[in-house]
C-alpha cells in the first residue's frame, strides 16, 4: 500500500468516526442538558468538513506531475491544512460565543449519565489521535497531521466537558454553568492547537529548513557512491509526502565530463533507491580543489 493510500484510508476513518461522534454528542447533550457536550458535537461536525478537505487534498496531491506542475501537486497539502485551521478557528469562536451566552442564561444541571458518554468519547478520540498521527508520520503528510490534531483537540474538549459536568453535579445548585465554563476553556485550547497546526504548514510553504535528519541521511548515502568524494550544499523542500533535493557533490577535477555525468546519475539513482520518500533529485557536480 502506497503512502497516499495509507493517508486516504486514515482520512476515511476520521470521517466515519467524527460523523458518528457528532451524532452521539449532539443527542447526549440535548437530552442530558449539557452545553459542553453540544459544543463538543459542534466541533466534531466541523471536523467532518475538515476531514473531507484533507481527503480532497490527499487525492489531489497524489496526481502525477504534468506540464504545468513539474514537481507534482503536493503543495496543496499545506494549503488544505490552512483551511482546516480555519474550520477549527470557526468552531472555537462558535463554542466560545454559545458558552458565554449559556453562562448568562439560567438552566438545569446536566444529567449524570452524560459522564459515561464522555468517558467513552475521550478514550475513542485519544485512540483515534494516536492512530492518525502514526499514519501522518509514516506518510509525511502535514494535512493528515492536522487531522490527527483534530482528534486530540476533540479529546481535550471532552475532558473539559467531563470536568465541568463533574463539578456541576458534585457542587449542585448554583454550579449549573460549570460545564459552560468548561466549553469556554476548551475553545481557548482549540485556538492554541490551531497555532500548533498552522506553524509547520507555513514553514512547508515557505521552504523552511527543518530536515536535518534527512539531510544527514542524504550525505551518508552519497558517500557510498563510487566517485563521490564529498558533498557540499544540500537544499531540501517538502511537497506533499515527498522531498525534493538539490545536492552539490564533489568529484575528482581531472575526470571527463562524461564520467562526472555518469556519477551524477548513479548518485541520483542511489539516493532515490535508498530513501524512497525523495522525489526530484538535482545533482550539481563540483570539482575538488
N, C-alpha and C positions, 0 to 999 in steps of 0.2 A: 504494500500500500504506500503510495507517494505521500509526501508531506502535505500536499494540497488536499488529498483525500482524507487524511487524518484530521486536518483542521476543519474541513467541511462536516465530517461526521461529528466532531465535538460540538460544532455550532448547532446542528440539528438536536443534539442532546440538550443544549441550553434552551433552545426554543420550546421544546416539549416540556422541560422542567419549569420554565418561567410561566408558561401558559397554565399549567396545572396548579402551580402555587398561587398565581394571581387569583384564580377562581376560589381556591380553598381559603386564602386570606380574606378575600372580599366577603365571602359568606360568613366566615367566623367573626370578622369584625362587625358586620351588620347585626347578626343575631347575638353576638357576645358583647355588644355595646362597647367596643374598643376602637377608638380612632387610630391608635398606634398600629393596629392590625390593618385597618383600612389604608393608612399611609403606606404600610408595607405592600399592600395589594397594588397601590398606585405605582410604586417603584417597580414591582415585578411586571406590571403592564408595560411600562416604558422600556424595561429590559427586553421584552419580546421584540419591540421595534428595533432596539439596539442590536439584538442578535440577528435579526433579519438583515440589517445593514451590514453586519460583519459577514454574513453568508454571501450577500451580493458582492462585497469587496473581495472575498476569497475566490469566488468563481471568476470574477473579472481579472484578478491578479494572475490567475493560472493560465490566462490566454498566452499563446506563444508570441514572441517578438515579431513585429511586422515592419513595413517600410517607415511608418510614422512613429513607431515605438521600438527602435532597435535594441533597447535594453529591457524590453518587456513591459508589462503593465503593473509591476509590483508596487509602484509608488502610490497606488490607490489605497493601500492598506493604512498608512498613517492618516490619509485624508478621511477615511472611514472612521478611524479612531477619533478624530476631531468631532465628527458628527455624533458618535456615541457619547462623547463627553458632553456635547450639547444636550443630548437627551437626559443625561444624569443631572445636569445643572437645572434643567427644566423641572424634573421630578422633585429635586431638592427644594426648589422655590415653591412649588405647589404644596409639598408637605409642610414647609415652614409656615406658609400663609394659612393653611387649614388648621394647623396646630394652634397658632396664635388665636384664631377665631374660636376654636373649641375651648381654649383655656378661659376665654371670656364668657363662655356660654355654660350655664349650669346643666349637668347631665348626671345620669346614674352611674354607679360603679360598674366596671367591667365584670363579666361572668368569670368565675374561677376556672371553668373548663378551657378557656382560651389559652391558659398557660400550657396545657398539654399539647395543644395545636402548635404553639410557638416552639416548644421544646423539640418537636419532630421537625419543624421547619428549619430551625437553627442547625440541627445535625445534618439534614439533607443539603442545605446550602453550603456548609463548610466542606462536605464531601465533594459537591459539585465544583467548588472553587479549586480544590486540590487537583481534581481530575483534569479540568480545563486548563489550569495553569501548567500542569505537566505536559499537556499536549502543545501548549504555546511554546514551551521551551524546546520540545522535540522538533517543532516545525519552524522555529524562529519567526513566529507570527506576532506582530505587535497588536493587531486588531483582536486576535484571539486572547492575548494577554489582557486587553481591555475588557473583553467579555468575561474572563475569569474574575477580574476585579468587580464586575457587576455582582457576581455570586457572593464575593466576600463582603461587599457593602450591604447586600441584602441580608447576609447573616448578622452583620453588626446592627442594622436597624431592628432586626428581630430580637437580638439580645437586649437592645434598649427598650423595646416594647415589653419584653419579658420582665425586666427590672421595674419598669413603670407600672405595669399591671400588678406585680407583686406588692409594690409599695402601696398602691391604691387599695388592694384587698386587705393587706395587713393593717394599715392605719385606719381604714374605714372612712366614715363620713367626713367630708372636708378635704379629702385627698383624691377626689374623683378625677382631677386633672393631671394626676401623676403620669398617666400613660401619654397624655398630650405633650407634656414636657419632655417625655422620652422621645416622642416622634420629632419634636423640635431639635433636640440634641442630635438625633440621627441625621437630620437634614444637613446639619453642620459637618458631620463626619463624611457625608456623601460628597459635599463640596471639596473637602480636603482630599478625598480619593480622586476627585476629578483632576486635581493638580498632579497627583502621582501618575495618573494615566496619560495626561496631556504632555508632560515634560519629555519622556522618552520619544514619543511620536514626533514632537517638534524637533528634537535632535536628529531623528532619522531624516526628516525633510531637509534639514539644514546641513546634512552630511557631517554631523558632529562625529569626531573620532572617539569611540568608546569600545574599541575592539582589540585591546592589547593582547589578549589571549590568542585570538585568531591570527593576529599579526605575527606573534612568536611562532605559532604553528606553521605558518606560511614560510617563514625564514628557515625553520628546521627542515621542512620538506625540500626547499630549494637547494639546501646544502647537499642533499643526497643525489642531485642530478649531475651526471658527468659533464665536466666543462664549466660548471658554475663555480667561480672562485669565492664569491661573496654576494651579498645583496645590499642595496643602498636604500633609496626611498621606497616606501610601500604605502599606498593610499587605498583605503577600503571604504566602500559606501554600500549601505544596505538598500535593497529594493524588494519589498515583499518578504519572501522567505529565503532569498539568496543574497550573496555578497559579490559585488563587482570589485576587481582588484587591478590596480596599476602598480607594477613592480619593476624596479631597476635592478638588473642583475649584472655583476661584474664578471668579465671573461678575459682570457689572455688577449692582449692587444695585438699579437702577431698572427692570429688565426685569420682565415679568409672570411669575407662577408658571408659566403655560403655556409661555412661552419658555424658562424655566430647565429645565422638564421635557423639552422638546424637545432642548435642548443636552446634557442628561444622556444621553438615548437615543442621540443622534448620537455622543457620546464613547464610550459603551459599544460601539456597533456598530463604530466605527473601531478601537478597541483590539483587539477580537476578530478583526477582519479583518486587521489589520497584524501581530498577534502571535498566531498560531494556537494556541500552547500554553496560552493563557488559557482558563479555564473560566468560573465565575461572576465577573461584574464588577459590584460595587456602587458606584454613584456618589452621593456626597453633595455637594450644591451649597452653596457658601459665597458670601455677598455680599461684594464688595470694600468696603473701608472708605473 
